[in-house]
Amino acid sequence: MAWTWRFETADGTETSPAVEPEEFTTQGDAESWIGEVWKELLDGGAETVKLSDDNGTELYTMSLRSALDA
């Protein structure tokens, strides 16, 4: 199974990430990666990320701005 991130600006428009994601074969790998690069993604213009599996099922949405404010 493959896991992918979608990157969006504050208005919900899809954007290219400041850090190009690798191929993730587990949900844990995808989540570890986002935990390492979320500040760079936010600095690059992504405000929100969405994690999906290879069936296109969206698992959750996370605000990078909220992580900064936490």
N, C-alpha and C positions, 0 to 999 in steps of 0.2 A: 504494500500500500504506500502511496505517496501523499505527503502532506504539503500544502502550499499556503503561502500568506498572500493576502491582497492588501495593498497599501492605498490609503485614501487621505485626501486633504480634509480640512475642516468642513467643507461643504459636501463631502461625500464623493467627490470626483476621484477616480482611480489615478494614481500617480506612480511614477517610477521610483523605486527605493534608492536612497543614497548609498546603501550597501546591498550589493546583489546577493540574494539568498542562494544557498546551495540546494542540492537535492536532499530532501528529508524522507527517510524511510520509516521513521517512527514519530509519533506525536511528541514524545519527550525530546527528541532531537530538535524538532521545530521550535518547541517552547524554550529549550536551552539557548538556541541561537538568538531568538528574539530578546531573551534576557540579557544577552551579551551586547547587542547592537541597538537597543531601542533608543538610546539617547542620540546616536548618530542618525537614525531614521527620523526622529523628531526634528533634529537640526536641519535635516534635508527636506523638510516639508510634509512628511507623513504625520498625520494627527491620529489616525485610527488604523488598526490592523485587524484583519479577519482571517481566521484559520479554517481551512477546508480540507476534507479528505479527498482521495482521488475519485470518489463518486460525485464530487461537487457539493457534498453536504457541508454546509457551514456549521462549524462547531461552536464558535463564539466570536464576539467582537470585543476588542480591547482598545481603550483610549490611551495613547502614549502620553498625552498631556496630563491625564489623571495620575499616571505613574510618576510624573515629574513633581506634581503637587503633593504626592503622598509623603 
